[in-house]
């Protein structure tokens, strides 16, 4: 059974600081997604990583995938308050269609 | 372009009552998913449709849950009878085809009292 673990689960950081969220998974996969969820809202797709070594950047967020280590990272650069949300990684191991398995989520709070 | 639309947004029912949720996926998306999200946790897949066929329903508690996707577009998820432990957010998602990015609706927050 696929297990997806994120850490930290809770992250409180100051504006302007950098930090990394880690996503480890237990079964071989080369498809990983990062989503953002604001309180009471749905999941917003941030990044789609489809191969080993994939790196994608959008604004202050950068995601990477190492399929050999079964690890993805979401790096936050110079955090701002607007980034406060819960971030989920999701791994897809479906061989005949998608079956996303989500991590528990990392609740990020950026303090002024 | 409209995203995934779900209704109702909120539902409060008494235990043992039936409840139904509705989902309209993004136009042209063949794959539709229903996920369950408990408070403080990531979503968990309940069922996946490819067009009108349920191709992955292994996580759906079939004693009380049922789903359908007639004509391969809109879908409904039903619970009968509801239990207290069913209180959660039910998310619908769709993707253009299998193994492509999924887009989520805003969810239905169910409270069973």
Interface residues (C-beta under 8 A of the other chain):
Chain A: X4 X31 X33 X35 X41 X42 X43 X44 X45 X48 X88 X90 X92 X94 X96 X97 X98 X99 X100 X101 X102 X103 X104 X105
Chain B: X31 X33 X40 X41 X42 X43 X44 X45 X48 X50 X55 X56 X91 X95 X98 X99 X100 X101 X102 X103 X104 X105 X106 X107
